[in-house]
Amino acid sequence: MTAINDVLRSRARLVIAGVVTLLFVAPIYLTIVNAFKTQSQILKSPEALPIPPTLDNLSTALARPDGLIQLGLQNSLIDVVFSVALLIPLASAFSFYISRRKTKARAAVLALLAAGLMIPPQVILLPTIQILTFFGLDHSYPGLILSNLGGGYLSFAVFVYVGFMRAVPNEIIEAARLDGASGLRIWWGIVMPLVRPATATVAIFSSLWIWNDFLNPLFILGPLQGQTITTGLYLTIGQYSVDYGQLFGIMFLAAIVPVVGYLFVQKQFIAGLTSGSSK
């Protein structure tokens, strides 16, 4: 009887795992296959394979007179690159500082940062816009980038870095200090190379979250400066009708950049996951 129950539990877990996997894979599959199908094929059978395939959706999206793809990718890349380029040194330097503090002080700071992860971004969006408007940074790239640094992205990065930096032996830090290295030199030249997997983890997750962000670019960057790729997708949805072929084509093109970026840093990202699981 026990053996039968074990088999049933195993099969139930397998079914649940299959359903969860399907839920994650289905949107990716639908985006890929429908990007190469005509509007009539999509409406008739969205889950079917593109037979015969067509490149009209991609060419039409790239040839839009408003330059939605080109402008959207440009604005998204500017947002992601500058945000992550500032986020990594700020978060890592602060994490290096608090990781060497006493336990109570470190716990208090981490508890404060945890609030940044628990508060929904929508709650602080209006106060953020008001602050940026007061300093004249609304409808600008600096304002959008600063809003990314002040949100939950910084809290997430600090939590990741602190976990890795606490594992750096104190003997290495003390030896560097005895050799006359400054705190800046120790952080950048010794600690940062040791926590490269953490940097890759922060870069990947932060880049994906910022790339997929919709509300901040919509309300902070605004139409005066142009749209990112996510707000550009919103513009392709008509009030009474939707060109699904072009919509899926834009979604397919928008997903290429994050995938290529992940392929460049996947080795360090996987190393970060395995390193974290072994601590």
Order of alpha helices (4+ residues) and beta strands (2+ residues): alpha-alpha-alpha-alpha-alpha-alpha-alpha-alpha-alpha-alpha-alpha-alpha-alpha
